[in-house]
Amino acid sequence: MGAARGTIVVDMGLDIPDAGLRRRAQLNAPRVRDALRTAIAAYAITYYRDRTAPNAETLTRLLQQATDRVLGAEGARVLLVNIIYQRQS
């Protein structure tokens, strides 16, 4: 198995206008965070290619799918703020 070649840092938030869905997200915050971390790991392992810029569209799609799955409904929108890839020396 290969060793990690770098770190991907993703700054993001969720826009959840519906109060009921927002409450569900707050109550399930640990599950939401876990699903988002898992989606980022899946992106890094499956989609990311070394020495390229991260693909914001693919990453957003995976994060959105994870969010919808955990909350059991659509209505929470993933908002990417920043994606940083730092290659290890």
N, C-alpha and C positions, 0 to 999 in steps of 0.2 A: 504494500500500500504506500502511496505517496504521502509525503509530509505536507502540512499546510504551507502555502507559498505566500500568504498574505492575509489581510483582514479586510472584511467588508463591514462598514459602519453605515447603518440606515437610520436617518432621523425621519420620523413620520408621526402622524396623528390620525385620529378618526373623527370625522364629522358625522354626528348622529342627531339629526333634527328631531326625530320622534322621541318624546320623553320616555315612553315605555321601553323602547329598544335601547335607549341610552342607559336606563336603569338596569336592564338585563346585562348590558356590557359592563357596567360598574360592578354588579354582583358576580360576574364571571371574569373579572379582570385577570386573575392568574391563568385561567384557561385561554383567554384571548392572547395574552403575552406569550404563552407557550406555543400556541398555534402560529403566531407571527414569527417567532424565532425558528420554528420548524420550517416554515415557508422560506425564510432567508437561507437556512442551511440547505434546503432542497435546491434552491436557486444556485447557490455556490457550488454544490456538488454536480448538479445536472446541466445547468445552462451556462454558467460563467466560464469563459475561456481566458486563460492566463494572458496577461499583457493587453487586454482589451478594456474598453470602457464598459462598466455595467450597463445592462439594458433596462432602462427604467420601465418600459412598457411591460416586459415579461415579469419583472419583479413586482410591479403594481398588480398585475393580474393574479399572481400567486398569493400575494398578501390579501387581495380582495376576496378570493375564493376561500382562504383560511378564515377570514373574518366572518363571512356569510355562513360558513359551515358551523362555526362555534356558536354564533348567535341564533342560528336556525331560521334566519330571515334576511332578506336584503333590506337596505335602508341605511346602513353605515357605510360611509364613503372613505376609502383610504386616501390620505393626503401625504404624498412624499415631499419632504422638505429638502433632503440632502442625501446623496449616496457617495460614500468615500471608499475607494479601494486603496489600501496601502500595501505595497509589495514588501515582503521581508527581504533583507539583504542577504 
